[in-house]
Amino acid sequence: MKGTGDTDSAGTAGDGPAAAVELPDYAERVLGVAELIPPGRVMTYGDVAEWLKDEEHPQGPAPGGPRQVGRVMALYGGAVPWWRVVRADGVLLPGSELRALAHYRDEGTPLRGASEASMRGGGRATGGHVPRIDMRRARWDGGGGPDVP
């Protein structure tokens, strides 16, 4: 897998194209998990870290925790669906809320505190405030199908 260092001024992952760079093994593994998350579903930084600790890999379990996953996503996440790796409380990525919200709308990710008009894209982008991800419904454990319950 090839990653990208495409970040905005806040250090968050961007959506645009970027040149391929050689990534550390841990970053490759984190980005690989992010690519597995189905549209409309999310995993927390901690979920990704646990997944990597549990996976069988020639180099053994991954050494990082949620903060290391967040760092990888901030540095290299622009090449993968970065909006699907989120905080455990469902708060959208600060500084990237509107970009993430557009992806969540497109994918039908369950949100809390979103009006129907804002979910359809009518009126102001956030209807006056930014919703949170409905973690109970949107969280993906890596099993089963990609359908949102």
N, C-alpha and C positions, 0 to 999 in steps of 0.2 A: 504494500500500500504506500502511496505517496501522500505526504501531508503538505501543509502550507503554513506559512507564517503570516498570512493575510489577516491583519488585525486593524481595528480602528484606533483612534487616539486614546481610548480608554483601555486598550489592550484586549478587547473582546473580539471574538471571532467574527469575521466578515463573511459575506456571501459571494464575493466576486472571485474571478479566476486569479490564480497565482502560480508562480513557478514552483516546480517540485523541489523538495529539499529532502535530504537524508534525515530520518527521524530516529530518535532513541527507541530501543525495543519497547519500553514501557509506553511511550506515546503511540507507537504502532498498535499496541494491544488495546489501549483506551479507545482510539479512533475506530478500531475494528468493532468494538462493542457498540459504539454510537451508530455505526452503519447497520447494525442488526435490529435496532429498535424500529418497530413498524410505524408507519404514519398514524397519527392520532394517539400515540402512546408515548410515555416518557419513562426514564429511569433517573433516579437521583445520583448525585456524585458518589454517595456511599454505596448505592446499588451497584454501580459500575466497579467500584473498588472491590466489593465482595465477590462479584462475578469473576473478576480477575484472580482473586485469591483462591477461588474454588476450581478454576479451570485447570485442566491438565495441559502443561506446556513444557517443552524440552528444557527450558531454563528455570523451571519451578514456578511457584506462586509469585504473583506480582507483588512488589514490595510497598506499593503506595496505598494511601487512604484517600478519603474524599477531597482533601486539599490538593493532593497531587493530581487527582483526576481533574479538578477545576483548573489547575495550572496548565495541564496539557490542553484542555479545551480552549483556554484563553490564548495560548501560543499557536496551536495548530488546528483548532476546530473548524476553521472556515471551509475545509475541504469535505466535511461531513455534515449531517443534519444536527448541528450544534444545539438547536432549540429543543431537541428531545432529551438532552441531559440537563437536569434542573436541580434547583434547591429542594430540599425535603419539605419545606413549608409551602411550595407551589408559587412563591413569588417569582415574577418574571425577572430575567437578567437585567440589573440596573444599567441604564444607558442603551439597552437594546430592546426595550419593551415593545415598541411599535413594530419593529422588524419581526420579533418573535411572535407577537400577536397575529401578524399577517400569516405566518406559517401555521399557527394553531387553527386559525379560521379555515385556511385552505384544506387542512387535514382533518378537521372536525374533532380536534382535541377537546375533551370536556373541560370547561372553565367554570369557575365560581365567580359570582358578582358581575357577570356580563349580561347586559340587557339584550333582548332579542334583536333590537335595531343595530346595536354595535356588533353583534355576532354576524349579522348579514352584511355588515359593511356600510350600513346606512348612517347618515349623519356623521358626527365626529367620530374619529377612529376608535376612541375608547369610551365614548358616552360619558365623559367627565372624569372617569377614573379607570385605572388599569386593573382588569380582573386577575385572579390567580388561577393556576391550574387546579382542577379538581383531582387531587392526588388519589383519592379513593377509587375513582373511575378510570383515570388515565395511566396509572402506574403499571408498568409491564415488568413481569418477573422473569422474562426470558423463555417462558414456556407457552404452550398452547398456540392458538392462532392470533393473528394481528387484530381481530375484531375488537372494538371497544365495547365492553359490556353495557 
